[in-house]
Amino acid sequence: MAGTLQMRCQDSDSHNESFQRLVATMSAESPCSSYETDQGSTSTLRPRLLPRKRKPTCFRKMVRYIAKKYLTSESDRQYYADRYTCCPPPLFVPTVTLAEIGLFTYHCLDAGAISANGPIPVESVLIFRPDKRIQLWRFVSYTLIHAGWVHLFFNMLVQILVGLPLEMVHGSGRIMIVYISGVLAGSLGTSMFDMKAYLAGASGGVYSLLAAHLANIMLNYSEMEFGLLKLSAVLIIASADVGFAVWDRLLERDLLPQISYTAHLMGSLAGLTMGLLVLKNFDQKLYKQCAWWIAFAVYAGCTAFAVCWNVFYF
């Protein structure tokens, strides 16, 4: 464009160039110009329409919110918000949640009653019972059974609000490992420390997710927004529910069968260790690698001891 204007200035006839022709020349050769001439006229100018930016959809707003809350650096947040397409969608948490709600509805219809603490399907092939510990699937399947709508409501609420965003960020495979490790730790711990109690509910997996969120905050504490506030919120929610479970157990100590609350504590320990093991670490540092090996040793050692206890003690 500069060369064209220089040639026109050197030409004798170009001294009579009008302002409109000068603007038309710049408009024709500059891709960034915001004006263009009407067809067949050099004296009338009209603005070139620029494309409008589309407003983000509700889904995009949700993805950006999750990226802001669960990722650390701005580059990671931007990359996740631009690239996440929900394909494949998060399947593990929704599938488990629907299965737990469906089985609770079935047992309520079968018993013909529903209450805050019942019904307890003690004859179900899924519930964990100390006299049926030889049926190994019960160490995991008990997570699908719940004792009352209060128990179910809290577990489903935490599962969706905490587990679903974690699955969207870290993937279904990692969250499935964290969840099942909490469920298994809950049943193994109950078989050791509360040997006469039955075990029902998703508390082991739910507290594993809560503790994994705590591990996610610990891994990326310095970069996360409101890290201390999130840490406090997780601890307050977990402490309140554990306190309620302990109080309910002590209040109804003569009620049989007794439902154990040990899974809350064991699931939290499993979620904290497995969260350090399998969740994505966006800020790799040496001491965090040491924490990885410590977490692996703790979970593996506790699991091996609990398995040996159940095999050789009984």
N, C-alpha and C positions, 0 to 999 in steps of 0.2 A: 504493500500500500504506500509505503514511503517513497519507493521508486516511481510509482505512478504519479504521485503528487509532485515530485521533483521534475519529471518530464513535462508535466503540464505547466509548471512555473517557468521552465526554460523556453517553452513554446511562446511565440509572440501573441498567438491568439488566446493563450490561457490567462492573459492579464484581465480579460473580460469575463472570466469564469464567475458565475453567480454563486451566491452562498448556497442555493439549493443544489446546484450541480456538485459542489464540493461535498455536501452532506450525502448526496446520492452516491458519489464515488466511494466515500468511506463506508456507507451502508452496504454496498455491493460486495466489498472485499473484506469487511470485518465480520467474523462470525459472532462477535460479542455485541454487535450493535443492537440497540433496542428500537430503531426507527427504520422504516422502509417506505419507498415512494409508491403511490398508486399507479396501476397499470395505465400507460399512455399519458401520464402527467408527471412533470418534474417540479411542479410548484407546490404540490400538496403532499404533506407528510402525515403518516399515521403511525402510532406506536405498534411495535411487534408484540403480540401476546405471548407471555412467558407461561410455561406449564405450571399449574398449581400443585403444591405438595398435598398428597392425600393424607387425611387424618388417620392415625394408627387405629387399628381395630382393637376390640376388647381383648382378643387373644394376644396381640402384640404388646398391649399394655401390661397384661399379666406376665408375659415372658420377661419384659424389661424389669418389672417389679421383682420377680424371682432372681434375675441376674444381679440386681442391685443388692438384694438381701443375702444371697448365698455365695456370690463370687467376690473376689478381692480387688484386683486391679481393674482400672477402667477399660483397658484393652481387652481383657477377658470378658468383661460385661458386654462390651460392644460387639465382640465376635459372637458371643452366645446369643445375644438378642437378634442379630442379623441372620444367623445361620440356623437357629432352632426352628424346625418345621413340624415337630410332633409326629415325625415319621421315622422309626416306629413309635407309637404312642406309649406312655407309661402304662404298663399292663399289670404289673405285680400287685401294687397296692389296691387298685380298683377291684381286681379279681378276688383278692383275699377279703376285702371289705364286703363285697356282695355275697360271698360264700358265708361269712359270719352272720350277716343279717338274715340270709335265707334260712340257715339252720336254726337260728334263734326263733324265727317266725314259725318254723315247723314244730319245734318242741313246745312252743306256747300253745299252738293249735292242738297238739297231741295231748298236752296236760289239761287243756281247757281253762287255763288261768295264766295271769301275768302279774308280777309285782316288782317292786324295786330290787328285791333280792332273790327272785325266783322266776320260773321254776329251775331247779337244778337237775339236769338229766343224768342221774347217777348211774343208770343202766345203759347209757349210750356206749357204743363201741369206740367212741372217740375220746371220752373223758379220761384223764389220768387217774388211776386208782392204785394204791399201794399193793393191793392183793392181785393186781393184774399187770404188774410191771414186766412180766415175761412177754407180754404183747408189745413189742418194741415200737410199733407205730404210735402208741399212745403218748410217747415222749414228745411227739410233735403235733399230733392231731388234736390235742386238747385245746389248742389255740382257736379252734373253730366253735367251741362251746362257751356260752356265757351264762352267768348266774344273775339274772335280773336285767331290767332295761337300763338302770343307772350304770351298771358295769359296761354294758354294751355301748351306751351313748358316749361315755367318756373315751373308751378305746377307739371307737370309730371317729370321733372328733379329732383326737390327736393323730390317728393314723392318716387322715386326709390332710389336715393342716400342716403336719410336719413331714409325714412320709412321702406324700405326693410331690411337693417341691424338691425334696432330696432326690427322688427318683428321676425327676425331670433334669436335674443338674448332673447327677452321678451315674445315671443309667439303671435299668431294671436289674441287671445281674448283680451289681454291687449292693443294692438295697435288699435284694432277696437274700444274699449272704448274711448281711447284718441282721435282718429280721429273723431268719431261721436260727442263727446262732443265739439270739436272745431267747427264742422259744425253747431250744434245746438246753440252754443254761438254766432256764427257769425250772424245767422238769428235773434235771439232774440235781440241782440245788435243793429242790423240795424233797427228793428221794433221800437226801442225806440229812437235812436239818429239820424237816417237818414230816417225819416218816409215816405218820398216821393220817395225814391230810390228803384230801382229793385236790385235784388241780384242774381249773377250768378258766377259760378266758384268754384273750390275746395280750394280757399285760406284759408277758415276757418279751414278745416282739415289739409291742408299743414302747416299752421303756428302753428297749434296745435302740429304736429309732430316735427317741428323745436324747439318749446318751450319745448316739452317733451325731446328732445335731450339735451337741455340746463338743464332741470331738472335732467337728468341722469348724466350730468357732475357735477352739484351741489351736488348730492347725494354722489358721489364717487370722489370728486375733488382731494383729497390728494393722491389717489392711481392711478389716470389715467395719462397716458403718455401725455405730452403736453396739460394739462388741460386748462391752460390759453390761449393757442393758439386756441384750439377748441372753447372755449367760445367767443373769439374775432371774429372768423370766422362766427359763427352763428349769432352774433349780427350785423356784417357788412352786411351779406347777407339779413337778415330780414329788416334792416334799409333801405338798397338800394331799395328793392322792395316796401316797404311802401311809401318811398319818391316818387318813380316813379308813384305809384297808385294815390297819392294825387295830384301830378303835372298833371297827365292826367285828373283827375276829374276837377281841376281848369281851365285847358286849354280849356276844352270843357264843360264849365258850362251851355252853352245855348243848348247843345245837349240833346234831349229827346229820349228815357228814360235815366235817369242817373243811372250809375252802382255804387253801394256803395263800399267804401273801408273800412268801419267799420269792416267788417268780419276779416280783417287782424289783427286788434288790439284785437278784442274779441277772435279770435281763439288762439292768442298767450297767452292771459290770461288763457284760458281754458286749453291749453296744458301744461302750467307751473304748474297749480294747479293739474290737473289730472295726470300729469307725476309724481308729488310727491306722489300721492295717489296710483297709480296702478303699476308703474314700480318697478322691483325688486331692493331692496336695499341690496347691498352686504356688507355693513358695518353698521350694526344697532347700533345707538347711541341714547341717550336720547333726545338730542336736535332735532334730525331728527324725532323722534316720535312726538314731539311738533309741528314741521313743518307739519307733516302729518295731524294733527287735525286742524291746521290753514288753510291749503289748502282745506280741506274738508268743513270747515265753509264758506270760501270765495266762493267756487264754488256753494255750495248748496244755500247760501243766495242770490247770484246774479241771479241764475237760477230761484229761487222761486219768486223773485221780478219781473223779466222780464215776467214770465208767468202771474202773477197777473196783470201786466201792460196791457198785451195784452187782458186779459179776461175782465177786468173791465173798462179800459180807453176807449176802442173802443166799 
